[in-house]
Amino acid sequence: MALKVIISGGGTGGHIYPGISLAYEIKGRDINNDILFVGTERGLESKLVPREGFKIIKIKARGIKRKICFENLTAIVIFLVSLFQSYKIIKKYKPDIVIGTGGYVSGSVVLMAAILGFPTFVHEQNVIPGITNKFLSRITSKTFLSFNQSKEYFSNKAKLIFTGNPIRFKNIKLGTDREYKKFNLDSSKKTILVLGGSKGAASINRAVLGGIDLIKDAIKNNWQVLLISGQDDYDNIMKIVGEDHKIFSVEPYLHDIEKAYSLADLVICRAGATT
């Protein structure tokens, strides 16, 4: 019997891509299984999910700051609105299961599904769980963990299942000339891949920018750098690096990050959950 599944999570790639990986796995087990994502307009999910061919409905949601401030009053109102929107979506779609992959948008969806009596699950990508998943784990059927060490942060140990972190690609092949050309790189040189997650990492970008002359002198003609900067820093980095891609190639974002992995001889990155 085919399943109807709601997956909700968003904000950053670390929450979205595990959900997309789960969606592919669920469809792979039965092509008739139906997947519906619930996210926000502001998060990356509004672009990434449709690009992968899955349906998405957007609701209003905003995170609550961990301090007393006026912005939290607005966030609480939006949270109540998101609960009502989630109620309408769930009642109309009638899912068999609801899965949350983190991010504030999943809070409303999974909470409402649990209140309505639907089987609910959450997946935590990080060692130290986010506030949304810690709260939801109290009311969900099961909580899936990427790391065994995360168990100490949850009160109900009986609900915890160590699954690891779902990934989109299982077999990464060595880069071909096609991949080198895609990034304007030289296949005869070794490649250093520098990245900081789906939105980039300002600290890593600053380190690269601050050491451009040193890097160029040190690696000379033997190495080259592929930097995934994130959209926010891209223009500034391109002004400093310039258009000379003999050593540096800069990309604001990659949907097919596995192609960059396939070229890398050395990776320098922020220790994100999926990274």
N, C-alpha and C positions, 0 to 999 in steps of 0.2 A: 504494500500500500504506500503510495507516494505521500511525502511529508510536506507540510507548509511550515516554513521556518522564518522567523524574524531575527535578524542580526542587527544589533545596535552598538555603535561605538564610533568615536570620532575625535576630531581635533587635529591629531598628528598621525603620521604614517604608522607609528608604533602601535596605535589602537586599531587603525583601519586595515592594515595588511593582514594581520592574523584573522580578522573577520572575513576578508576576501579569500584567504587560504581555506578557511572552514567552508565557505560557500562552494568553492571548487570541489572540495572533498565530498560534500553532501551531494552535489550534482553528479559527481563521478560515480557515486554508489547507485544512484538511480536518476536517470536523465529527467524523469517526471517530477522529481522533487522541486518544489517552488521556493525561491528565496526572495525575501523582501528586506531591504536595508532601511533603517530609520536613522537619519542623521540631521545635520544642520546645514544651513546655507553658508555659514562662515567657515566651517571646517573643511579640511582637504577632502573629506568623503564626498562632498558635493561634486567634485571633479573626478576623483579616482574611481568611485563605484560605477558610475555610468560608463566610464572608459573600459571597464572590465565586462560590460554587458549585463549588469545586474540592475534591477529596479531599486529606486530609492525614493522614499517620501521624507520631506524635510519638515522639521518642527522647530519651534523656538526653544532655545536652551542656552543657559549661561552658567559658568562656574561661580561658586560662592567663595569669596576670599576668606582666608583664615584669620580674620581680624574684624573688629567692629567698625563699620564704615557705612556711609549712605548708599554706596553702590550695591551693598548686599540686600537692601530693601527692594531695589529694582530686580535683582537676581531672584529673590523669593517670589515676587509677582510672576516673573517669567517662568519659574519652576512650576507654579500652579497652573499656568497656561499650558505648559508642556505636558503636564499630567492629563489635562482634559484632551489635548490633541492625541496623546498616546492612547487614551481610552477609546476614542473614536476609531483610530487605526486598528487596534487590536480587536474590537468588537466586529468591525467590518471584515477584516482579513481572516479571523479565527485561526490563528496558528496552532500547530501541534506542539511546538516548543519555541521558546524565546531565549536568545543568547546575547549576553552583553560582553563587549570586549574592552570596556573601560572608556574613560572620558565622560564628561558631565552629561552628555546627551543620553547615554545608556542608563543613567540613574532613573529618569522619568519612565522610560519604556519598560525596563525590567521590574521596577517597583509596581507599576500599574498592572503588568501581566501577572505578577505574584498575587496582588490583591484580587484580581479576577479569577484566580485559580488555575492559571496555565502553568505547565512545567517550565521552570526558568533555570538558567545556568549563567555563570560568569566565568570569563577567562582572564587571569592576571598575568601580564607579560613580565612584570618587574620582580626583583627579589623583594623589595619593600613595596607592598601594595599601595595603590592610590586610595584616597578617602572614599571614592564612589564604590569601588569593589569591596572594601572593608565593610561598608554599611550594607551593601546588597547581599554579601555572603551570609548574613544572618537570616535572610528570608528566601534565598534560592534553594533549589533542590540539591545542586552540587556546585562546587567551586573548583575550576581547573587551574593548575599552577604550572608555570614554566620552570620554577626552581624549587627543589625540596626545602631550601632554607626559608622559604616564604611561610611555611607552616606555623612558625612561632608567632606570626603577626595576626593569626586568626583564632578566634575563641572556640568555634565548633570544629574540632579536628576531624570528626566523623564525616563531614561533608567534603573534605578536601581530597582531590585526586591529582597526582603528579602526572601531567601529560607532556610537558615540554611546550615549546612555542611553535605554533604552526608556521611553516614557511612556504613561499610560493613556488620555489624551484628546488628540486631534489638532486638534479645532476647538472653541474656546471662544467661545460667543456672549455678547453683552452681557446683563447681568442683567435679569431681568424683575421685575414687581411681586411675583411669587411668591417669588423669591429674597430680595427685600428683607423681605418679611413673615416668611420663615423665620428671619431673624436679627434681627427686630425693629428694622429700620433704616428710615430715611426716604429714599425714592427721590429727593427733591428736593435732598439734600445729597451732597457728594462723600465718598468713603469711603477711609479709610486702613486697609489690611489689615496686621496685625502678626502674624508667626508665627515659630516656631523649630524646625520639623521635627515629626516624628511624636510625639516626647515633650516638645515644648516646649523653650524655652531659658530657663533661670533668669536669665541676665544680661539678656536682653531684657525679661523680665517685671519684673525689679527696676527697670529703667530706666523702664518705663511706670508702675509703681506710685509710684516716686519723683517722677515729674513729672506726676501726675494733675491737680493744681491748675493747674499751668502749661499743661498740654495743654488743659484745659477753657477757660482764659482765652484761649489763643491761637487755638483753632479756632472758639470761640463757636458760632454757629448755622450756620456754613457747611460744616463738616466733621463726620464721625463716625468712630469707630474700631471695627473688628472685630478683636478680639484672640483668637488661638488659643493658649491658655495652656499646654496639656498638662495631663494629669490631676493631676499632683502639686501644682501651684500653683493649681489652679482655685478651691478653696474659700477660700483666703487672699485671692485677688484679688477674689472676689465680695464678701467682707466689706468690703474697702477701697473698691471701686468702688460698691457698693450696688446696689440694684435699679433705679436710674434709668438706663434705656437710651436716653435722648435723645441721648447722645453716645457711650457705650460699650456695645458688645455683646461678651460674652465666651463663648467655647465651649471646652470642654476638649479636644475632638478632632473632626475632620471626616473622614468617610469620602469625602465628595464635595467635596473641596477645590476642584475646578474651579468650583463655584458661588460660592465666595468670591472666586476670581480674577476671575470675570465681573463682580463688583460693584466691584472695586478701581480707584481712580484713582491710588493710590500704594501701593507695597508696601514694608514694612520687615521684613527677615527675616535669619536666619542663613544663611550661604552653605553650606548642605548640598548634597550631590551632586545629589539630585533637585530640591530647591528652586531 
